[in-house]
Each structure stands twice: as structure tokens, then as C-alpha cells.
């Protein structure tokens, strides 16, 4: 590869007729569902009655086994989200023509694979902590399957040569003579339809590398070699440019303020981990460059004040606190001279994540925050006139007093981290940790909830989504706490 950042073009196969994709998807996801059923026999592991299990340990064991036995497709890729009610992969029939979803891949493929690599990496790390706490060989078996999911994802782009794909569509223009570039490297994609795509995000790399970093210590030698290769190639590829394709919109993360502050700190952590695994000096140099620019890890409140916007709208930035807390802990260990700076950022981001939560720990998706005081308010129902929509997804053209549970499950893990690093000032994290793990039910595994009954009909499908992140973070927080003797 040249030093210039290489991009993957959308596969020509995505131009395949929609009705044939539907048929293939039904067959493929149906096979996956049947395969999962066969693996577990008559006593198929289910999330029903999760709240009836008497101990937290038993509930986490149920979640771990559900992932291991029922959360992989036939190619070994971990799913992202599932049909919550029926506990199975999404199929085209789960969605109506009137449902509003993200443009691009069909909704069953989008939901099924959106966070596949992120979840695989986190679940891999969780099983590494489990093995550290228990020495149970089953944890290594679960970890190996999660690693295989990451490897399968990485091979998709490794083996995909855009020049051999035929016509590719870009912004409505069909390019029938794509330049020969050869297979890609250093790229974890969002594998819609179980195939290589040019879609990714920061967390789709941070999650895998976080898991691989921990797995490296217990992996067999041949996998350690593979892990070194992945770290080296990811660091080399992304040092050239931090651009991602977000459903047809190119984001240059390093030049996208205030987005850069939180994304680029995470990339700094990735390069520091790459140096730790590979010893390549270029990885360390890039870490130092990014750390000098973004190592103060300001929260969105601080960023907004700096840009002269004392009031701003917050959505998913509160859940992003988990990457900052995870990364800050790693750097506090690897770069002890700057430990105090990283821990300050960790604490500030954890406290920021508490904004906008109900007593049940559901977070209002849309809130208005006063950057100076931290005061917040939920936003009322408001939908733009359709002529002013920028995308086809209603959620991106409205504000609604709906809630999601992604922040809650992440706080289970991040609260344990704070308890470990702030033993003298850990009352609030202890309360939050206990609240998360004292009530793990199937309801807590949902993606969105609608406590005020305002969800438009076009978005009600979002209330029947089993969020894969919830498995990974509940397991990760539990086993991390066990390793560090933190009471739940």
C-alpha cells in the first residue's frame, strides 16, 4: 500500500436487487438461528426469566452463554442487535415499508451487524477478565470464539480487492473502472450482510484492539503473531488519515471539532497499545503527537464552553464516556508520568455520563445541557417538516423524550474502574455499580424505551431491539469487578 490513506468503495454487490437480498437474508439468518438452536439442543439458552435467577453471578453466566451459543452468524461474525421479543437475528419481515431507518443497508442487515466488531472485542476482554478471576477453561473457549469473530471481520477487508468488484456506486455515480488497489489492511468494518464494507467508526477499532490487548497475554503463540500483525497494520493505516464513511458522509475526525476531542484521544490510546504490542517506534510517535493535542480529554461541557456555546444538545456523547474511561485507565498504567491528568479526565467523563438519566438509569436520548452549570432538561417532541430533513431517518430529524439504556450498562463497567482508582472517593460509583447489577433483567437489554408513550409509529420498531452492547458491558463490568475484588 502507498502512504496515502486508502478507502474501500461500496461493493458492487450492494447494488443487487432488493428482493433477492431479502431472500438471501432470510435464508442466511434463518440458518444462523437454526444453527444456534441446534447447538443448544432442547434446552436452548434464553433470556426469559433472567430476573428470576437468584444471584448476579447466575445472570451474568446466562448472558455469557447466550452470546457464546446464539450470537454468532454462520461465518463466525458476532451479531450486533437482535429481535428482543423473539431472541433471534433480524429478518426482512421484522420491518415494514413505513418504518424509518438509516439509509443504505436494509434495516435487518444494519441492525444485525452495526457494532459487530465493537461487541466482539469487548466480549473478548470480558472473557479474559473471567479467566483471570476464575481460571475456568471455558472462559478461554468463549474468548477464542470472540477472537475468531474479530479475525473473520478483519479478513473480510484483508481479502477484498475493490478493483475486482466491478461497478461501484459513489454518491449516485457509477464508477465502472475503479483503480486497482489490492486488498486492504488495518481495517475493522461494519460487515453489513456479513460482507466487507467501507463503513466503520472509532469504536469499531477501539473495542477490538482493547480485547486483543488483553487476549494477547493468554493467546496461543500463533494467535499472538496474528494480533501483532493487526495492531501494526491498524496503527500504520490510520496514521495517514482519520477518515470514516458514515452512511455516505465522510468524516475527517481529526478536523471535526468538537468531535475530534473525544475521538482522537481514543486513537491516541490505540497507537499506544500498538506500541506496547509491537514495539514499533512509529506507533509511539503518533501516540505522543495525539496525546499532546487531546490528552487533556475535555468533556463536551468543557468543549462547548471553549467554542462559545454555553448551551448545547447532547445525544450519544454521554455513552462515549466509556471509551474515555477505558482509555484513561490504560494510559495511566502505560504512561505513569501523566497518570494524574488521565485520572482527572476519567472522573470528569464519568460524572458527565450521569447527566440526563432517570431514576431507573434510562438516559433521555435528547437533552439540552447548560455547559456552565451542568443543569439539563429533556427536550419535547418536535419533528422537522419533511422538506428540511437531511436524511431519511426520522430519529435524525426530531427531538423526542425517549430513552436508551446504553449509558446505564456502560456505567456498570466504568463505575468499577473508578472504584479501583479512587478508593477514597468512591461512594457515588459504588452506588451506581450496585444499582446496575442489582437489577439485570431482560428489559435492561433493550436498545430504546418510550416511558412517555411518544414514539412515532415509524420508529416503534426500535422498542423491540436487543442491544448487543448490553451483553458485552454487563459481562465486562462484572468480571472486571471480580478480578479487582470490588463488591457488587
Secondary structure in CASP SS format (residue, H / E / C, confidence):
PFRMAT SS
TARGET T0000
AUTHOR 0000-0000-0000
METHOD secondary structure of the structure
MODEL  1
X C 1.00
X C 1.00
X C 1.00
X C 1.00
X C 1.00
X C 1.00
X C 1.00
X C 1.00
X C 1.00
X C 1.00
X C 1.00
X H 1.00
X H 1.00
X H 1.00
X H 1.00
X C 1.00
X C 1.00
X H 1.00
X H 1.00
X H 1.00
X H 1.00
X H 1.00
X H 1.00
X H 1.00
X H 1.00
X H 1.00
X H 1.00
X H 1.00
X H 1.00
X H 1.00
X H 1.00
X H 1.00
X H 1.00
X H 1.00
X H 1.00
X H 1.00
X H 1.00
X H 1.00
X H 1.00
X H 1.00
X C 1.00
X C 1.00
X C 1.00
X C 1.00
X C 1.00
X C 1.00
X C 1.00
X C 1.00
X C 1.00
X H 1.00
X H 1.00
X H 1.00
X C 1.00
X C 1.00
X C 1.00
X H 1.00
X H 1.00
X H 1.00
X H 1.00
X H 1.00
X H 1.00
X H 1.00
X H 1.00
X H 1.00
X H 1.00
X H 1.00
X H 1.00
X H 1.00
X H 1.00
X H 1.00
X C 1.00
X E 1.00
X C 1.00
X C 1.00
X C 1.00
X C 1.00
X C 1.00
X E 1.00
X C 1.00
X C 1.00
X E 1.00
X E 1.00
X E 1.00
X C 1.00
X C 1.00
X C 1.00
X C 1.00
X E 1.00
X C 1.00
X C 1.00
X C 1.00
X H 1.00
X H 1.00
X H 1.00
X C 1.00
X C 1.00
X C 1.00
X C 1.00
X C 1.00
X C 1.00
X C 1.00
X C 1.00
X C 1.00
X C 1.00
X C 1.00
X C 1.00
X H 1.00
X H 1.00
X H 1.00
X H 1.00
X H 1.00
X H 1.00
X H 1.00
X C 1.00
X C 1.00
X H 1.00
X H 1.00
X H 1.00
X H 1.00
X H 1.00
X H 1.00
X H 1.00
X H 1.00
X H 1.00
X H 1.00
X H 1.00
X H 1.00
X H 1.00
X H 1.00
X H 1.00
X H 1.00
X H 1.00
X H 1.00
X H 1.00
X C 1.00
X C 1.00
X H 1.00
X H 1.00
X H 1.00
X H 1.00
X H 1.00
X H 1.00
X H 1.00
X H 1.00
X H 1.00
X H 1.00
X H 1.00
X H 1.00
X H 1.00
X H 1.00
X H 1.00
X H 1.00
X H 1.00
X H 1.00
X H 1.00
X H 1.00
X H 1.00
X H 1.00
X C 1.00
X C 1.00
X C 1.00
X H 1.00
X H 1.00
X H 1.00
X C 1.00
X C 1.00
X C 1.00
X E 1.00
X E 1.00
X E 1.00
X C 1.00
X C 1.00
X E 1.00
X E 1.00
X E 1.00
X C 1.00
X C 1.00
X C 1.00
X C 1.00
X C 1.00
X C 1.00
X C 1.00
X C 1.00
X C 1.00
X C 1.00
X C 1.00
X C 1.00
X C 1.00
X C 1.00
X C 1.00
X C 1.00
X H 1.00
X H 1.00
X H 1.00
X C 1.00
X C 1.00
X C 1.00
X C 1.00
X E 1.00
X C 1.00
X C 1.00
X C 1.00
X H 1.00
X H 1.00
X H 1.00
X H 1.00
X H 1.00
X H 1.00
X H 1.00
X H 1.00
X H 1.00
X H 1.00
X H 1.00
X H 1.00
X H 1.00
X C 1.00
X C 1.00
X C 1.00
X C 1.00
X C 1.00
X H 1.00
X H 1.00
X H 1.00
X H 1.00
X H 1.00
X H 1.00
X H 1.00
X H 1.00
X H 1.00
X H 1.00
X H 1.00
X H 1.00
X H 1.00
X H 1.00
X H 1.00
X H 1.00
X H 1.00
X H 1.00
X H 1.00
X C 1.00
X C 1.00
X C 1.00
X E 1.00
X E 1.00
X E 1.00
X E 1.00
X C 1.00
X C 1.00
X E 1.00
X E 1.00
X E 1.00
X E 1.00
X H 1.00
X H 1.00
X H 1.00
X C 1.00
X C 1.00
X C 1.00
X H 1.00
X H 1.00
X H 1.00
X H 1.00
X H 1.00
X H 1.00
X H 1.00
X H 1.00
X H 1.00
X H 1.00
X H 1.00
X H 1.00
X H 1.00
X H 1.00
X H 1.00
X H 1.00
X H 1.00
X H 1.00
X H 1.00
X H 1.00
X C 1.00
X C 1.00
X H 1.00
X H 1.00
X H 1.00
X H 1.00
X H 1.00
X H 1.00
X H 1.00
X H 1.00
X H 1.00
X H 1.00
X H 1.00
X H 1.00
X H 1.00
X H 1.00
X C 1.00
X C 1.00
X C 1.00
X C 1.00
X C 1.00
X H 1.00
X H 1.00
X H 1.00
X H 1.00
X H 1.00
X H 1.00
X H 1.00
X C 1.00
X C 1.00
X C 1.00
X C 1.00
X E 1.00
X E 1.00
X E 1.00
X E 1.00
X C 1.00
X H 1.00
X H 1.00
X H 1.00
X C 1.00
X C 1.00
X H 1.00
X H 1.00
X H 1.00
X H 1.00
X H 1.00
X H 1.00
X H 1.00
X H 1.00
X H 1.00
X H 1.00
X H 1.00
X H 1.00
X H 1.00
X H 1.00
X C 1.00
X H 1.00
X H 1.00
X H 1.00
X H 1.00
X H 1.00
X H 1.00
X H 1.00
X H 1.00
X H 1.00
X H 1.00
X H 1.00
X H 1.00
X H 1.00
X H 1.00
X H 1.00
X H 1.00
X H 1.00
X H 1.00
X C 1.00
X C 1.00
X C 1.00
X E 1.00
X C 1.00
X C 1.00
X C 1.00
X C 1.00
X C 1.00
X E 1.00
X E 1.00
X C 1.00
X C 1.00
X E 1.00
X E 1.00
X E 1.00
X E 1.00
X C 1.00
X C 1.00
X C 1.00
X C 1.00
X C 1.00
X E 1.00
X E 1.00
X E 1.00
X C 1.00
X C 1.00
X C 1.00
X E 1.00
X E 1.00
X C 1.00
X C 1.00
X H 1.00
X H 1.00
X H 1.00
X C 1.00
X C 1.00
X C 1.00
X C 1.00
X C 1.00
X H 1.00
X H 1.00
X H 1.00
X H 1.00
X E 1.00
X E 1.00
X C 1.00
X C 1.00
X C 1.00
X E 1.00
X E 1.00
X C 1.00
X H 1.00
X H 1.00
X H 1.00
X H 1.00
X H 1.00
X H 1.00
X H 1.00
X H 1.00
X H 1.00
X H 1.00
X H 1.00
X H 1.00
X H 1.00
X H 1.00
X H 1.00
X H 1.00
X C 1.00
X H 1.00
X H 1.00
X H 1.00
X C 1.00
X H 1.00
X H 1.00
X H 1.00
X H 1.00
X H 1.00
X H 1.00
X H 1.00
X H 1.00
X H 1.00
X H 1.00
X H 1.00
X C 1.00
X C 1.00
X C 1.00
X C 1.00
X H 1.00
X H 1.00
X H 1.00
X H 1.00
X E 1.00
X C 1.00
X E 1.00
X E 1.00
X C 1.00
X C 1.00
X C 1.00
X C 1.00
X C 1.00
X C 1.00
X C 1.00
X H 1.00
X H 1.00
X H 1.00
X H 1.00
X H 1.00
X H 1.00
X H 1.00
X H 1.00
X E 1.00
X E 1.00
X E 1.00
X H 1.00
X H 1.00
X H 1.00
X H 1.00
X H 1.00
X H 1.00
X H 1.00
X H 1.00
X H 1.00
X H 1.00
X H 1.00
X H 1.00
X H 1.00
X H 1.00
X H 1.00
X H 1.00
X C 1.00
X C 1.00
X C 1.00
X C 1.00
X C 1.00
END
